[in-house]
Amino acid sequence: MAFCGLCGGTYDGASGPPPSAHHECNERLAMEPPRYCAACRRRMKVQVTPLGWSAECSRHGVLVP
């Protein structure tokens, strides 16, 4: 199952908004770092620097753009 990186909702529509509801989330993710792990829905530790960002999931490690 895949999860939205911005709001943490599911993409399958089974337990949350339908995939079309994440259109705004996808637009915002183009400019912002993800806040939730797309694999496990855990909240990530995000660090924003002048040169970019990094996000770390406690289970899946570091994600960089």
PyMOL commands that set and color helices and strands:
alter all, ss='L'
color gray80, all
select helices_A, chain A and resi 19-29
alter helices_A, ss='H'
color red, helices_A
select strands_A, chain A and resi 45-49+52-57+61-63
alter strands_A, ss='S'
color yellow, strands_A
deselect
rebuild
show_as cartoon
